[in-house]
Amino acid sequence: MKRILIVALAVLVSFVVGAVVGAHRVSAQEGLTRTVILKQELEADPAKEVTMFVADYKPGARTGKHYHPGQEFIYVLEGHGSMEEVGKPPVEMKSGVAIYFKSDPKKPAYVHEGRNVSQTEGMKLLVVLITEKGQPLAYLVP
């Protein structure tokens, strides 16, 4: 009985370590600040939540390749940059541009990198993210 518990515990620990190594939660990316301004349970589906945040890019900043685990709505408040989806041409980001993307948290469909093309001005995005409860704002992709 003890042996079965030890093996089960070892398998569980291996799974958790693999999940952490395989998908890195984004906490801080150089040159980028994400400021959450609203986090609320989605009334239509209590298993989901809505997070609204402002993504502030310093001049020349890049996010690194990542994905967001759910539906992402982006509106460019100020600045000029690009959104570079893996395998597709870059999308120009400038004031007034709105974009929508979707990725499954278990199978990233929209791996991308945001980039501020200006070396002197910042770029600011308003982002609304709809995810399963408890998901991070983004996952880094190696």
ABEGO torsion letter per residue (X at the ends): XAAAAAAAAAAAAAAAAAAAAABBBBABBBGBBBBBABBBBBAABAABBBBBBBBBBBBGBBAEBBBBBEBBBBBBABEBBBBBBBGBBBBBBBBGBBBBBBBBAABBABBBBBBBABAABBBBBBBBBBBBBGBBABBBBX
